[in-house]
Amino acid sequence: MVFNTGTALLDAIVLAVVSKDQEGTYGYRITQDVRGAIDISESTLYPVLRRLQKDGCLEVYDMAFDGRNRRYYRITEQGRRQLNLYRGEWVNYSGKIARIFKEAQV
């Protein structure tokens, strides 16, 4: 992707991905889903997950899977509020950019 992905946009995408599953989801699946929108490495994703957890937007729990623990992430109520804020901001921001591109001379 040629556009820089800022912290807020990355947080918004991760929260949206995690919010899709009420029970939560695990890191590898989050990485794969986020990659559907932007190119991201696991080394970039895990600090985002930790920050969102620290900020109270995600809660974390472990569950056994194939004889080992798998860490799951679930969105909190605070995370849902933050995601709704991001959604509103995105609609406003992307609409303005789309108008500029539409009005541009080619």
Secondary structure, DSSP 4 states (H G I P E B T S, - for coil): --S---HHHHHHHHHHHHHT-TT-EEHHHHHHHHTTTS---HHHHHHHHHHHHHTTSEEEEEEEETTEEEEEEEE-HHHHHHHHHHHHHHHHHHHHHHHHHHHS--
